Amino acid sequence: MTDEVPEVVDAAPVVRVVAGHPTPEELAALLTVLAAVGGGDAGDVGTTAPSRWSAPSGRLRTAYGPGSGAWRASGMPR
């Protein structure tokens, strides 16, 4: 294995204090809250299947024809 040192990129600060003098503990608490609210990756949105409770087919009624057991099938849940 080789010891590779990650390249440091000089980027603009993500959070900037414009007033006051927060302690390192206060900044850590703020960054923890912001990280929790920020959520995950943007690619995760909409990857789960919608619930069957919200499916419009649940509001439709199937047609029951005459025959043996039709009266029972008309009252039983699908």
Residue frames relative to the residue before (quaternion, step in Angstrom):
aa qw qx qy qz dx dy dz
M 1.0000 0.0000 0.0000 0.0000 0.00 0.00 0.00
T 0.2546 -0.7481 0.5902 0.1647 3.52 -1.12 0.63
D 0.4041 -0.6890 0.5462 0.2522 3.52 -1.15 0.62
E 0.0478 -0.8085 0.5863 -0.0133 3.52 -0.28 1.30
V 0.2771 -0.7452 0.5876 0.1502 3.53 -0.93 0.94
P 0.4110 -0.7129 0.4975 0.2744 3.62 -0.71 1.00
E 0.4928 -0.6633 0.4857 0.2852 3.51 -1.09 0.78
V 0.3297 -0.7456 0.5498 0.1822 3.57 -0.84 1.00
V 0.1718 -0.7812 0.5958 0.0723 3.53 -0.78 1.07
D 0.3243 -0.7392 0.5589 0.1898 3.56 -0.80 1.02
A 0.0597 0.8129 -0.5707 0.1000 3.58 -0.26 1.30
A 0.6138 -0.5343 0.4274 0.3938 3.51 -1.28 0.33
P 0.5570 -0.6149 0.4269 0.3597 3.62 -1.05 0.64
V 0.4536 -0.6913 0.4995 0.2586 3.54 -1.08 0.78
V 0.7773 0.1549 -0.0711 0.6056 3.58 1.04 -0.82
R 0.0626 -0.7974 0.6001 0.0075 3.54 -0.93 0.92
V 0.3189 -0.7311 0.5734 0.1870 3.59 -0.89 0.95
V 0.1605 -0.8234 0.5406 0.0631 3.57 -0.59 1.15
A 0.7974 0.0791 -0.0574 0.5955 3.61 1.19 -0.33
G 0.7717 0.3426 -0.2569 0.4702 3.55 -1.11 0.67
H 0.3457 -0.7088 0.5796 0.2053 3.50 -1.38 0.03
P 0.0890 -0.8295 0.5494 0.0462 3.61 0.18 1.22
T 0.4756 -0.6452 0.5166 0.3011 3.53 -1.17 0.61
P 0.6482 -0.5060 0.3733 0.4296 3.61 -1.16 0.29
E 0.6215 0.5391 -0.3424 0.4536 3.60 1.08 -0.64
E 0.6513 0.5057 -0.3125 0.4716 3.59 1.00 -0.80
L 0.6467 0.5029 -0.3171 0.4778 3.59 1.00 -0.78
A 0.6417 0.5181 -0.3254 0.4625 3.58 1.00 -0.78
A 0.6451 0.5082 -0.3213 0.4715 3.60 1.01 -0.80
L 0.6493 0.5175 -0.3148 0.4599 3.59 0.97 -0.83
L 0.6829 0.4796 -0.2890 0.4691 3.58 0.88 -0.90
T 0.6099 0.5400 -0.3516 0.4613 3.60 1.10 -0.61
V 0.6625 0.4915 -0.3012 0.4784 3.58 0.95 -0.87
L 0.6634 0.4996 -0.3110 0.4621 3.59 0.91 -0.84
A 0.6486 0.5047 -0.3235 0.4690 3.59 1.01 -0.73
A 0.6593 0.5016 -0.3137 0.4640 3.60 1.02 -0.75
V 0.6799 0.4739 -0.2892 0.4791 3.59 0.96 -0.80
G 0.6173 0.5916 -0.3380 0.3933 3.57 1.04 -0.73
G 0.3593 -0.7583 0.4816 0.2527 3.58 1.11 -0.48
G 0.6726 -0.5039 0.3796 0.3869 3.49 -1.29 -0.45
D 0.8022 -0.2512 0.2328 0.4891 3.47 -1.22 -0.68
A 0.5375 -0.6396 0.4403 0.3287 3.61 -1.01 0.72
G 0.6047 0.5792 -0.3498 0.4201 3.61 1.18 -0.41
D 0.5804 0.6111 -0.3652 0.3954 3.60 1.25 -0.26
V 0.5429 0.6483 -0.3996 0.3540 3.58 1.18 -0.37
G 0.8524 0.1655 -0.1329 0.4779 3.55 -0.90 0.96
T 0.4659 0.6930 -0.4504 0.3159 3.60 1.14 0.34
T 0.6451 0.5025 -0.3395 0.4649 3.60 1.17 -0.34
A 0.5250 -0.6301 0.4738 0.3208 3.54 -1.16 0.64
P 0.5172 -0.6387 0.4557 0.3418 3.61 -0.99 0.70
S 0.5773 -0.6005 0.4352 0.3418 3.54 -1.16 0.61
R 0.5198 -0.6341 0.4693 0.3279 3.57 -1.09 0.67
W 0.5500 0.6082 -0.4019 0.4075 3.62 1.18 -0.37
S 0.7231 0.4245 -0.2481 0.4852 3.59 1.08 -0.64
A 0.4576 0.6935 -0.4497 0.3278 3.60 1.24 0.02
P 0.4701 -0.6942 0.4622 0.2889 3.62 -0.85 0.88
S 0.5681 0.6103 -0.3935 0.3873 3.61 1.14 -0.40
G 0.5709 0.5992 -0.3806 0.4125 3.58 1.21 -0.33
R 0.6709 0.4889 -0.2916 0.4753 3.59 1.19 -0.46
L 0.6149 0.5365 -0.3449 0.4638 3.58 1.27 -0.13
R 0.2771 -0.7479 0.5804 0.1643 3.54 -1.11 0.67
T 0.3751 -0.7176 0.5376 0.2352 3.52 -0.92 0.90
A 0.4817 -0.6621 0.4938 0.2929 3.56 -1.15 0.61
Y 0.1693 -0.7694 0.6101 0.0848 3.53 -0.91 0.96
G 0.2757 -0.7726 0.5538 0.1423 3.53 -0.81 1.01
P 0.6238 -0.5305 0.3990 0.4127 3.55 -1.22 0.25
G 0.3793 0.7048 -0.5406 0.2592 3.54 -1.12 0.63
S 0.6754 -0.4776 0.3461 0.4427 3.53 -1.25 0.08
G 0.8108 0.2250 -0.2003 0.5019 3.55 -0.87 1.00
A 0.4294 0.7154 -0.4661 0.2942 3.62 1.21 0.03
W 0.6340 0.5270 -0.3425 0.4505 3.58 1.00 -0.74
R 0.6550 0.4964 -0.3142 0.4752 3.59 1.04 -0.72
A 0.6721 0.5048 -0.2980 0.4524 3.60 0.92 -0.86
S 0.6341 0.5513 -0.3448 0.4184 3.60 1.08 -0.60
G 0.7498 0.3845 -0.2219 0.4907 3.59 1.12 -0.52
M 0.6069 0.5656 -0.3623 0.4250 3.56 1.18 -0.23
P 0.4973 -0.6504 0.4736 0.3246 3.59 -1.00 0.73
R 0.5063 -0.6582 0.4693 0.3002 3.53 -1.13 0.63
